[in-house]
């Protein structure tokens, strides 16, 4: 399935027909908190891009490791993306803009497949809209040196490997440690909201196989 060049078409067809499974999938990677809290009126909105591209007879997607900064997501693994600004016409436009800024992809070569389930992130008070897309051709990544420490290219087959679902302790605000499930991808610990979004994506992929 990961070698199927028609994967974007099959993904869209499946989501359009059967819908999404957000909370059920999200809970697999975020069991430590309630997933459907009351979202405050002052919440912020963000958008991220899960960008598929075909290379070496396999589908890949990029993740980024954020630079250290004074914030709750410092140095975490995430999708390209960020805050939806007033000048963004749609959440998807924001995801494209942020992906261009953070990893340098040419947005005119990107086609939307489908949106995934929104996810509220209490620590940063963001409601995040994830979008699955694919790149027509081979992307050339150029990282934003201010925001991005590293761009990590992940094979979809690695996400699908059950052995890469693990548990670990992570440091959280206040010096506490949290036991959490995570995806072990390219020797990186991918947890939290990014892992929750990937869990829904993975469950959809499994239904296609």
C-alpha positions, 0 to 999 in steps of 0.5 A: 500500500505504501508503494501505491502511487494512487494512495492520495486518490484512495485516501480521499475516496475513503475519507469522503465515503466513511468520514473521520475517526478523530477522537477514537484515534487521538485517544490511542496516543493521548490517553493522559488527558480528556480529548473533548474539553470545553474549548475556551472562547479565547482559543487560537486557531492553527493549521498543519500540513501532512505532506505526502510525496513519492520517493524511491518507490515509497511515500514519505512525509516531513516532520520538523523539530522546532528550535528551543524557545520559551514555549510549551512546544520547544524542541518538539517534533511537529508538522509544518504549520502554525497560527492562522492569521487574519489575512489567511483566507482559509485554514488550508491557506494558513497551512500552505503558507506556514509550510512554505515559510518553515520548510521551503516547499513550493505551494503551487505544487501541492494538492489537497487530499482531505482534512483530518479531525481538528484537535484542541491542544490545552497547553497552548490553547490552540485548535489545530486543523490538520490537512493531508496533501501531496506534492506533485514531484520531488520537494526540495526542503529549505528549513527556516533557521529561526523556527526549525532545528531539523527537517525529518523525512519519514517513510509511511511504512515506518509509521505503519510499523507496530513496533514503532508505537512505544511509551516513554517519559517526557518532560512537561511544564513545571519539571514534571515527567509524563508517561506517554505513548509515542511514535518512534520515527527516524530515531525521534520521539513524536508525541502529543498532538502530532502523534494524535494526528498521526494516529488518525492518519495511520488508522485510515491507512490501515483500513486501505490495506 
